[in-house]
Amino acid sequence: MLAPIRGTNQYWFRVKGEVKAMIAEYGSPTLFLTLTCAEYNSADIAQYLRKVNNAPPSYSISRLCTEDPVSVSRQFSYKFKDFFNIVILQRGVLGKVEQYYVKKEYQMHGAPHYHILIWIENAPVVGIDCPEEVCSFMKDRITCHIPDSNTSPDLNLLVTKYQMHKCSNYCKRNIKVGKTYVSRCRFDFPRPVRDSICINDAKNSLKSCNKIYYLKRNEKEVQVNDYNPLLLKLRLANMDLQYIAEKSLSLTEYVTGYVTKAEKSHARDLWDEVSSCDNIYSRLWKIGQKLLRAKDVGLYEANESTLVMKGETMEVAFRRHSEASIHGIENHFNKLQKLLEAERN
């Protein structure tokens, strides 16, 4: 009954089944990409909000976002759709994409971020292909390097601003080691210093809460989240890029569970509320009301859900925006690509 309603356990149970069917058909996904929006640091969003709202210069970006969440949601959806279609699919920055799955998520009632599973054509797989081929594939796409501030000032600023992980109560977990408990970051920070890429066994890594691989990094880079330089320069926000293709599918199962996890709800006293109803129809009505009330919905999610439910307005706007802006995005993409190639040489 509740499977069509986004955010319910039934909805994500169905989605998880669809993702598992994709894995059964196409094998392990190659990459796991997470993109955020950084709404309070987005210069183009701030410029757009000031223009459409005729806001005075004294208005902060946080105030503008709070007062006009519809415009914020719409613009971020436009930006992501163009970015994904042009940069990831058409230009193939990460490789030729065979299949993909995108989950849009709203965390802490904030702006959306995206979890993306990507299948890359002819990508090497840990346990099947030789380690040298796997390492070469990762080296071409993923890095944790902090660029020199003199030769690459823009990228250095982006990495130090957005990619440095800071542990908090959100990521800290108490793990039992022997007879004592040790506080540890669930994202495995700080990460070990390595002279070259190191590939580990997937099952043992998951049991010990470690990554199946570690990138080459020095002492200054132990808190740097893995990223792709071109994507970071285009998105101007925090991102995470992980290689997950391995033979046993242990890591794939873990990532699938993470991507399709149900959202937090508070439907603990459901039975107490419906037990007083006399007939099955009243109980079903009460169950539906209770589960919908129990779902936490933030400002941006509520606005975007309303826009989508009103029909195809958003999709039509997507198409018009894409046609109008595709030339500008491609020019920006080409300039950044040439700059990064020059920096490498």
N, C-alpha and C positions, 0 to 999 in steps of 0.2 A: 504493500500500500504506500509506503514512504520512499520506495526506491527512486522515484523521479525527483525527489526533493533534495537538492544539493546540501551536503553537510551532515545528513543523517547517516547512522551506521549502515542502514540498508543501501543507501546510495553508494557509499564507498566500498561496500562488500561487492556490489555489482561491478564497479570500476576495477577493483582488484582482479576480479575474474577476467575482465577484458584485457588487462595488462598481461596477466599470466598466459592468456591465449596468444597474445603477440609474441611472448617469449618462446612458447611452444612452437610457433610457426617460424620465427626469424632467429631464434637463438638468443644468447645473452646480449643486452644492450652494450654498446661500446663506451658511451660517455654519459655521465650524470651531471647536468648543468643546472645551477641555481642562479637566478638573476633577481636582484632587488631594484627598488625604484629611487630611493633617496630623495623623497619629494621636497624636503626642506633645503636641499642643496642643488636643486635643478634650476639653472638660470633661465632656460627656455620656458619652463612651466611658470616661473615667477613673472617673466615678461608677458606671457599670455594672460595670466590672471589679472595683472595690473591693467592690461589693455581692455579686456572684456568687461571688467568691473569698474573701470575708470577710477581705480583706487589711488589715493594720494601716496607719495613716496614714503611717508611715515609708517605705512602699514607693513608689518613684517610678513615674511613668506608663510609662517605658521598660521597667522591670522587669516591670510588669504585662502590657504588650503582649508581651514576650518569653516570659513563662511561660504566657500564655493566648492564643495567636494564633488559636485557633478562634473565640473570642468576638469578637475584633477583626474578623476577616474577615466573620463573620456580621452584625455590627452595621453595618459599612460597606456591605455589600451591601443590607441593609434600608434604610439611609438614602438610598443612591443611587436605589434603585428607587422609593421614595416621592417623593423629590425630583423625579426625572425625570417620573414619571407625573403628579404633581399640578401642579408648577410649570411645566415645559416643555410638556407635552402638553395637560393640561386647562385650565390658566390661560393658556397662550400668552404668557408673559412676553416671548419673542422674536418673537412672531407666530404665526399659525396654522400648525402643522407638518403638512406633507403627507407627508413621508417622513423617515426618519433611519437612520443606521448608527452603532452603538456598538462601540468596541473597548476592552476592558479590558486593561490592561497593567501588568506589575509591573517596576519599574525599580530596579536596584541592590539586588535582593532585598528591597525595602521593601513598604510598603502599596500597594494598587492605585491607579492613576489612569486616567481615562477620556478617550479621544479620540472625539469625536462629530461626525459630518457631519449637518447639518440642512438640509432643503429647506423654505423658507418660502413659503406661498401668495402669489402675486402680488408677489413680491419683485423689485425692479429689478435689472438686470444691466448691468455695465460694458460699454460698446460697443454696447448696444442701447437702453437708456433714457438720458434726459438726465442729465448730471452732478448737477444740482440735486436730482433725485429720489433718486439714489444717496446723496448726501451727507445728505439728510434722513433716509433710512432708517438710515444708520449712526449719525447723531447721536442718534436715539431709543433706540439699543440699546447702543452701545459708547462708552466714554470712557477717558481716561487722566488725568483730573483728580484732583488731591489736594485733598479738601475742606478747608474751614477748620476748624481744631481747636476753635474756639469754637461755631460753629453746627452742625457735624456731627462731634462728637468720636469717636463709635463708628466711623463710616465712615473718618474720617481715620486712626484707629489700625489698622484692617484694611488699608487701602491701603499705609501705610508699613511694616506688618509683613509682609504677604504679597505685595504686588504690585511691590516694588522689585527690579529685576533686578540681580544682582551677577555680573559676568563671572568665569569660571574656566576651567580647562583643558578643561572639558566643552564650552564654547561657543566658545572661541577657535580660529580657523583662520588659517593663514598663506596669504595670497593674493598672487599675483605681480602687481605693478604696475610695468610697464616692466622694468627689470633687477633690481629689488629685491623683497623679500617684506615684506608688511605684515600685522601681526596684527590680525584683525578678528573681531568677534562674529558668529556665524552667525545670531543672532536679531536682528541689526541694531540693537544698542544701542551707544552712546546714540543715540536717535532725534532727528531735527532739530526745532528749534523752528518752529512754524507758527502763523499768525494764524487760519487756517481749515483745513478738511479739504482735502487735496490728493490728487488721483487721478492715478496714473501709468500708463504702458503696461505691460501684464502681462508680455510677452515680454522687454522690455528690463529690467524690474525683476528678473526671475528670473536673467537673465544677470549682472547686476551685484550680485546678492544683496541687493536692496532690496525693500521692501514695495510692493504695487501702490497703496497709499494711506498717507497720514500724517494722523493726527488732529491737531486743534488742541491745542497744548501749549506751556507756557512753559519757562523754563530749569530750574525745579525738577522738571519732570515728564519729563525726557529718559530716565530709567531706569524709568519706570512701565510695567508690562505692561498691555495693554488689558483692560478688564473691564466687567462690567455691575453697577451698584451693588446692585440687589436680589439678584442671584444671589450676589454676594460676601457680603452680609449673611446670607444663608440658609446658605451652605456653610461660612463661617468658615475658608477655606483658599485657597491660591493657585489662580488660574484664569487662563485665556487665552481671549479671544473674538476671532475674526478673521472679517472679511467676505471671501468668496472667489468670489462670483458674477461671472464675466466671460465674454465672448463666445467668446474663442479657446480656452478650456478648458486653456490652458497651466498656469495656477495649479492648476486642479482635478487635472490629471495629477500634478503635483508633490505635492499634499496627499494624493492617493490612495496614491501610493507611500510616503509617510511613515506614513500611518495603517496600512497593511497590510504594513509592512516585517517581514521575518522576524527572529526573535530570534537573539541571538548563540549560536553553537555552536562546538564544537571537533572536528569530525569530519574532520580533515585526513588522518589516517593510516588512513582507512577501508579502502583497498585492501590495505595491508599486513596488516591483521587478517583479511580474508576470503580472501585469495589462498591460504592454506594449507588451506582447506576443500576436500573432495573432490567434493561434489555441490552442485547448485543449491539444494536445500532448506537445507542447512547454511549456505550463503552468505547466503541471505535471512534466516535466523534471526540470523546474526552481524551483518548490516547493521542489522536492527531493534534489536538490543541496543545496538549501538554508537551509533546515532543517539539513542536514548532516554537513554543515559548521558551523551551530549555536551550535552544541554540543561540549562542552568542553571535550577534551580528554587529559589526562596526559601521562607521559612517560611510566609508568608501564602498564596502560590500553591499550595504543597503541601497545606495544610489545606483550601483551598477546592476544589481538584481532587478531593480525597478525599471531601468532603461531597457534591459533585455526583455522583460516580461511585457513591455508595451508593443512588442512586435519586432520587425526587422530594421528599425530605425538605425540601430547601432551598426549593423552589418552594412547598410547602405552608406553610412558615414565613413566606415572603414574603407570601402572601395573608392569613394571620392577622394578621401585623404591620401590613399596610396597613390592614385593616379597623379595627384597634384604634387606630391612630395618626393616621388621616387627618384627624380633627376637630382635633386639636392642631396639626398642621402647617398646616392651612388658616387657623386662627386666627392663628398666628404670621406667616403670609404676609400676611394682611390688615393686621395691625398695622404690619409693615415697609413695606408699600406706601403706607399712609396717611402714615407718617413721612417717607418719601422725597418724596412729593408735597408735603407741607408745607414741606420744606426747599427744594424747587425754587421754590415761591411766596414 
